[in-house]
Structures are given as C-alpha cells and as structure tokens.
C-alpha cells in the first residue's frame, strides 16, 4: 500500500501502455515512447490487461463545445499552445499559424512538432518540451492555466 497522499503509479501502467498503442496506431501511425522511472519499471505490478479498442473517429466538435472552449481560452491568464507530431500535418500547421497570428499566445512543441512555428512567431516560441522536464517550455506548461494541444 502506498504511503498516505501518494498514488501507486504502477496501477496506471496498463492504461499508459494502452494509450501509447492507441497513439501509435491511430491518426498518422508512428512510434510511441513511454518513459518511466527505474522504480516503476522494476516494480511488480498486478492489473487487468486492457483489451484493445478501436480508435475513435474524430470530427468537428459541437458548436456549444467550441464556444465553451473559446470562453475558457479567452478567460485564461497564462494559456499555452502545445504542438505535437500531428501538428505537422499541412492543414493543422496552417491552422496553428493562423491561431498564433490572432492570439500571439506562447507556443511550445514536442520534438516531433518541430517546424510548425515559423520565424515570424519566434517571439511566441517557448521552445520544446524536454525529456528531463527542465526546459523553458516545460516551465511554461507548468505555469499555464489552459493548455491547448494540437497533434
């Protein structure tokens, strides 16, 4: 039993692995990477095996949901745009650039999302999120009250 106030990370391992497979197999199929501390990797874990699911088909959001999201972003004091691998898709990259032009919001990206932010938005660019969680981009995410993710 974990100490009071602590969660047992090993209980979430099956879910994390299932999510990694879902990401790897959906959208634009790609590699997925799961990073875990040594104590989690070497710990015993007992959990039900999660059965594979069919990836959800994505489509346009309901107009009510879009309005609620826009309201949340507009009220945010420290919003951040986070661009991932699928943000490099031409349509998504263009939409992200239009969004940046309208908002001048701080933007960070994963290593796979590199290249989406052009020079004209360098003043908005907070860098890339790092595997050691010690980059400027990581700090921006920590301090954000709303994070918008693309890809």
Backbone bond lengths (Angstrom), bond angles and torsions (degrees), N, CA, C in turn:
res aa  C-N    CA-C-N  psi(-1)  N-CA   C-N-CA  omega(-1)  CA-C   N-CA-C  phi
1 X - - - 1.449 - - 1.522 108.82 -
2 X 1.353 117.75 130.04 1.466 119.33 -179.98 1.515 111.34 -68.82
3 X 1.341 116.81 155.81 1.459 119.87 177.56 1.527 110.34 -59.40
4 X 1.335 115.09 154.30 1.457 119.94 -178.90 1.528 110.45 -56.72
5 X 1.353 115.33 136.45 1.456 120.07 179.78 1.517 113.60 86.37
6 X 1.333 117.31 -7.41 1.465 121.45 -179.96 1.532 108.30 -108.39
7 X 1.312 115.84 145.02 1.452 119.65 176.02 1.511 108.82 -99.43
8 X 1.280 116.14 156.29 1.455 121.16 178.66 1.524 107.60 -90.92
9 X 1.320 115.96 103.30 1.460 121.14 -176.39 1.517 111.26 -60.62
10 X 1.332 116.85 -35.35 1.462 118.99 -176.40 1.523 112.03 -62.10
11 X 1.319 118.49 -21.48 1.464 120.74 177.51 1.522 111.78 -67.90
12 X 1.308 117.53 -25.21 1.464 120.10 -178.07 1.529 112.79 -93.77
13 X 1.329 117.70 -2.31 1.462 120.43 -177.55 1.528 111.97 -58.02
14 X 1.340 120.98 -48.32 1.463 118.97 179.64 1.528 112.70 -58.45
15 X 1.312 117.21 -38.73 1.458 120.20 179.21 1.529 110.92 -66.56
16 X 1.324 117.23 -42.85 1.464 121.31 179.36 1.525 110.36 -61.78
17 X 1.315 117.29 -43.77 1.467 121.39 179.50 1.525 110.30 -65.14
18 X 1.338 116.68 -42.31 1.466 120.26 178.39 1.522 110.88 -61.89
19 X 1.312 117.58 -40.68 1.466 121.66 177.98 1.531 110.05 -64.27
20 X 1.322 116.89 -41.77 1.467 120.30 179.01 1.526 110.34 -60.35
21 X 1.334 117.32 -43.20 1.459 119.84 177.58 1.524 111.47 -64.77
22 X 1.331 117.11 -40.52 1.466 120.63 179.52 1.525 110.20 -61.33
23 X 1.316 116.48 -44.48 1.462 120.79 179.09 1.528 110.61 -64.28
24 X 1.322 116.23 -42.57 1.465 120.45 -177.85 1.521 111.94 -65.22
25 X 1.319 117.30 -30.51 1.455 120.84 -173.93 1.524 114.31 -99.96
26 X 1.320 118.98 -6.64 1.459 120.13 -175.97 1.524 111.16 -113.06
27 X 1.322 115.18 170.63 1.454 119.74 179.44 1.511 110.19 59.64
28 X 1.291 115.99 -120.66 1.463 121.42 174.08 1.519 105.23 -98.23
29 X 1.346 118.49 103.57 1.471 120.43 -176.64 1.523 111.38 -51.29
30 X 1.318 115.30 134.20 1.456 120.79 -177.04 1.522 109.29 -154.98
31 X 1.295 115.12 175.46 1.459 120.41 176.49 1.527 109.13 -73.95
32 X 1.308 115.63 149.85 1.462 121.07 174.75 1.516 107.39 -122.75
33 X 1.309 115.99 143.17 1.462 121.38 -177.39 1.514 108.69 -124.75
34 X 1.314 116.31 130.13 1.452 121.51 176.29 1.518 107.34 -117.20
35 X 1.308 115.91 121.76 1.453 121.07 178.68 1.525 108.04 -106.63
36 X 1.312 116.13 132.56 1.462 120.22 179.93 1.518 109.39 -142.49
37 X 1.328 116.36 147.63 1.466 119.36 177.07 1.529 110.81 -65.15
38 X 1.304 116.44 155.18 1.459 122.19 -177.26 1.530 111.46 -56.62
39 X 1.331 117.77 -39.16 1.461 118.53 -178.43 1.521 112.00 -65.07
40 X 1.316 117.30 -28.85 1.469 120.39 176.96 1.525 109.64 -76.87
41 X 1.324 116.55 -42.35 1.461 120.57 -178.87 1.527 110.95 -63.02
42 X 1.321 118.16 -38.07 1.459 121.14 -175.68 1.518 113.82 -92.80
43 X 1.325 117.51 -7.22 1.468 120.17 -178.54 1.525 110.48 -76.11
44 X 1.326 114.56 151.59 1.453 119.23 173.37 1.515 108.08 -76.46
45 X 1.293 114.73 143.25 1.457 119.59 178.72 1.517 108.59 -138.32
46 X 1.289 115.84 139.69 1.455 119.72 174.05 1.522 106.89 -129.23
47 X 1.300 113.59 123.38 1.461 119.31 -178.92 1.512 108.27 -159.66
48 X 1.298 115.18 158.63 1.455 119.41 175.96 1.522 108.68 -68.65
49 X 1.302 115.24 143.46 1.458 120.23 176.12 1.522 107.27 -76.97
50 X 1.314 115.54 129.19 1.453 119.93 -179.94 1.527 109.08 -81.68
51 X 1.305 115.93 131.01 1.456 119.22 -179.87 1.525 109.51 -79.04
52 X 1.324 116.46 147.01 1.465 119.62 -179.92 1.531 110.75 -61.02
53 X 1.292 115.60 147.20 1.454 120.49 177.30 1.516 108.69 -119.86
54 X 1.290 115.16 159.74 1.456 120.12 175.78 1.519 107.65 -80.69
55 X 1.332 117.55 128.25 1.471 118.72 179.72 1.525 110.99 -58.20
56 X 1.308 115.05 141.78 1.452 120.12 178.77 1.519 109.87 -71.27
57 X 1.326 114.96 144.10 1.461 119.28 173.85 1.521 107.39 -84.14
58 X 1.311 116.01 128.35 1.450 120.09 -179.44 1.520 109.88 -91.97
59 X 1.294 115.53 149.17 1.452 121.53 177.95 1.508 108.76 -154.55
60 X 1.309 116.71 -172.18 1.465 119.27 -179.37 1.521 111.37 -64.78
61 X 1.302 114.89 145.78 1.470 120.65 178.25 1.524 110.02 -79.04
62 X 1.317 115.41 159.41 1.465 121.16 174.99 1.526 108.39 -63.88
63 X 1.317 117.55 147.00 1.465 121.13 -178.00 1.527 111.53 -61.86
64 X 1.323 117.84 -31.52 1.470 121.19 177.90 1.532 109.85 -65.79
65 X 1.336 116.21 -40.78 1.468 120.52 179.43 1.527 110.67 -67.53
66 X 1.319 117.03 -38.18 1.461 120.76 178.30 1.525 110.28 -64.62
67 X 1.323 116.87 -43.17 1.469 120.76 178.96 1.525 110.68 -63.76
68 X 1.332 117.47 -40.89 1.466 120.87 179.24 1.531 110.57 -65.36
69 X 1.331 116.84 -40.85 1.467 120.45 178.75 1.520 110.47 -65.50
70 X 1.323 117.20 -42.64 1.469 120.94 179.31 1.525 110.24 -62.23
71 X 1.323 116.76 -40.59 1.464 120.72 178.35 1.524 110.85 -62.98
72 X 1.323 115.95 -42.84 1.470 120.98 178.75 1.524 110.80 -61.46
73 X 1.319 117.11 -44.74 1.467 121.46 179.54 1.523 110.70 -66.05
74 X 1.320 116.75 -43.71 1.472 120.45 -179.13 1.519 112.97 -63.78
75 X 1.326 117.46 -30.04 1.468 121.31 -179.92 1.524 112.49 -87.53
76 X 1.323 117.88 -11.32 1.468 121.59 -176.73 1.525 110.61 -66.56
77 X 1.323 115.32 141.56 1.460 120.98 177.47 1.534 110.83 -91.01
78 X 1.339 117.24 -31.69 1.464 121.45 -179.62 1.534 110.72 -137.17
79 X 1.335 117.02 66.23 1.466 118.58 178.32 1.528 110.95 -76.68
80 X 1.319 115.69 153.91 1.459 121.82 177.68 1.524 108.08 -138.41
81 X 1.321 116.05 139.87 1.453 122.51 174.15 1.525 107.56 -98.32
82 X 1.327 117.61 124.82 1.468 123.33 179.81 1.523 108.42 -112.56
83 X 1.332 116.14 119.19 1.458 121.83 -178.40 1.519 110.59 -105.43
84 X 1.323 116.28 126.70 1.456 122.15 178.98 1.516 111.59 -109.64
85 X 1.327 116.01 -164.51 1.459 122.49 -173.60 1.525 113.45 -56.81
86 X 1.309 117.65 -44.99 1.461 119.69 -176.22 1.521 112.63 -74.24
87 X 1.322 118.07 -10.20 1.471 120.68 175.52 1.523 111.00 -68.90
88 X 1.330 117.26 -12.64 1.461 120.32 178.18 1.526 112.01 -81.14
89 X 1.326 117.72 -9.23 1.463 119.84 174.07 1.522 107.63 -59.93
90 X 1.327 118.67 135.35 1.471 121.00 -173.55 1.529 114.70 -50.30
91 X 1.310 118.10 -45.63 1.467 120.81 -178.59 1.527 110.84 -65.15
92 X 1.334 116.46 -42.73 1.465 120.85 -179.70 1.520 111.53 -68.91
93 X 1.335 116.51 -40.09 1.469 120.60 178.97 1.524 110.11 -62.64
94 X 1.316 116.81 -43.16 1.459 120.30 179.41 1.527 110.62 -63.96
95 X 1.332 116.77 -43.06 1.465 120.31 178.86 1.525 110.87 -62.64
96 X 1.341 117.56 -39.66 1.467 121.10 178.26 1.525 110.58 -63.68
97 X 1.317 117.01 -39.66 1.475 120.61 179.42 1.526 111.43 -66.84
98 X 1.321 116.83 -40.72 1.470 120.43 176.93 1.527 109.46 -63.11
99 X 1.326 116.61 -43.01 1.460 121.88 179.16 1.530 110.45 -60.76
100 X 1.339 116.89 -44.57 1.472 120.70 178.90 1.521 111.45 -63.17
101 X 1.323 116.18 -39.49 1.462 119.78 179.65 1.529 110.75 -62.97
102 X 1.334 116.84 -35.72 1.460 121.17 -178.88 1.524 112.92 -79.40
103 X 1.328 117.17 -28.62 1.468 119.51 -171.43 1.525 115.12 -113.25
104 X 1.339 118.19 -26.02 1.469 121.58 -171.28 1.525 111.69 52.32
105 X 1.324 115.88 33.51 1.460 122.73 -178.77 1.525 110.28 -73.88
106 X 1.330 118.23 145.01 1.468 119.56 173.33 1.528 109.68 -57.92
107 X 1.323 116.11 139.15 1.460 121.29 -178.09 1.521 109.34 -132.10
108 X 1.315 115.69 138.01 1.460 122.73 175.33 1.523 106.68 -129.79
109 X 1.320 116.24 163.00 1.458 117.85 178.96 1.520 110.59 -144.44
110 X 1.310 113.88 161.66 1.452 120.27 170.59 1.525 106.69 -79.51
111 X 1.323 116.84 171.65 1.460 118.90 177.45 1.525 110.29 -63.56
112 X 1.337 117.05 -31.34 1.453 120.54 179.19 1.524 111.95 -73.76
113 X 1.321 118.02 -20.76 1.456 121.82 179.90 1.510 113.40 -91.03
114 X 1.322 116.32 5.65 1.466 120.76 -178.58 1.521 110.63 -60.49
115 X 1.306 115.31 142.43 1.451 120.71 176.41 1.514 114.35 99.10
116 X 1.306 118.22 -11.45 1.460 120.31 -179.23 1.526 110.95 -75.19
117 X 1.324 116.94 -34.53 1.463 120.96 -176.68 1.536 109.14 -88.63
118 X 1.347 117.53 112.33 1.463 119.69 -179.93 1.526 111.75 -79.21
119 X 1.320 116.03 169.56 1.467 121.92 -177.78 1.514 113.64 -55.04
120 X 1.309 117.12 -36.05 1.466 119.41 -176.43 1.537 112.07 -62.06
121 X 1.326 117.29 -17.10 1.459 120.91 178.59 1.525 112.09 -110.70
122 X 1.331 116.55 19.98 1.464 120.26 -179.10 1.529 111.16 -58.59
123 X 1.329 117.04 -32.15 1.467 120.72 179.04 1.534 111.86 -64.68
124 X 1.324 118.23 -19.01 1.471 122.56 178.82 1.531 111.69 -94.58
125 X 1.325 116.94 -17.10 1.465 121.38 -169.27 1.518 112.39 -78.45
126 X 1.330 115.71 120.94 1.458 121.67 179.53 1.513 113.18 -97.98
127 X 1.332 117.75 2.92 1.454 121.11 178.42 1.510 112.89 99.30
128 X 1.319 113.73 -164.33 1.467 121.22 -177.89 1.518 110.48 -106.28
129 X 1.321 114.63 146.85 1.460 118.71 174.37 1.521 106.93 -73.51
130 X 1.312 115.69 140.46 1.450 120.03 -174.16 1.511 113.08 -111.08
131 X 1.321 116.45 157.78 1.461 120.36 -179.91 1.534 112.69 -67.99
132 X 1.323 117.64 -18.16 1.455 119.88 -178.46 1.519 112.61 -101.72
133 X 1.327 116.04 2.76 1.463 122.08 175.87 1.527 111.82 57.12
134 X 1.335 116.30 42.07 1.464 120.12 -178.46 1.528 112.60 -131.84
135 X 1.307 116.91 18.64 1.454 121.13 -178.28 1.532 110.42 -97.49
136 X 1.326 117.11 161.79 1.465 121.64 175.72 1.522 110.08 -53.83
137 X 1.319 116.37 -42.01 1.467 120.29 -180.00 1.521 111.15 -59.08
138 X 1.312 116.83 -40.09 1.471 120.63 178.20 1.521 110.44 -62.45
139 X 1.317 116.72 -40.92 1.468 120.40 178.66 1.523 111.25 -64.78
140 X 1.327 117.18 -40.69 1.464 120.27 177.31 1.529 110.57 -59.74
141 X 1.321 116.41 -43.06 1.469 119.88 178.71 1.528 111.41 -64.92
142 X 1.326 116.65 -39.89 1.467 120.14 179.24 1.521 112.30 -62.13
143 X 1.322 116.59 -35.79 1.446 121.37 -175.71 1.536 113.44 -90.70
144 X 1.337 116.93 -8.04 1.467 120.97 -176.75 1.519 111.32 -69.74
145 X 1.321 115.40 142.99 1.457 119.14 172.89 1.532 110.83 -98.95
146 X 1.333 116.98 -13.35 1.467 122.72 172.86 1.525 107.17 -145.14
147 X 1.332 116.14 132.29 1.453 121.19 175.87 1.526 107.85 -121.14
148 X 1.325 115.33 122.35 1.458 121.50 177.17 1.520 106.25 -100.28
149 X 1.317 116.72 122.86 1.457 119.85 -178.23 1.525 110.54 -108.82
150 X 1.315 114.89 140.65 1.456 122.18 175.53 1.513 106.94 -130.12
151 X 1.315 116.11 119.91 1.461 120.89 175.41 1.485 113.45 72.26
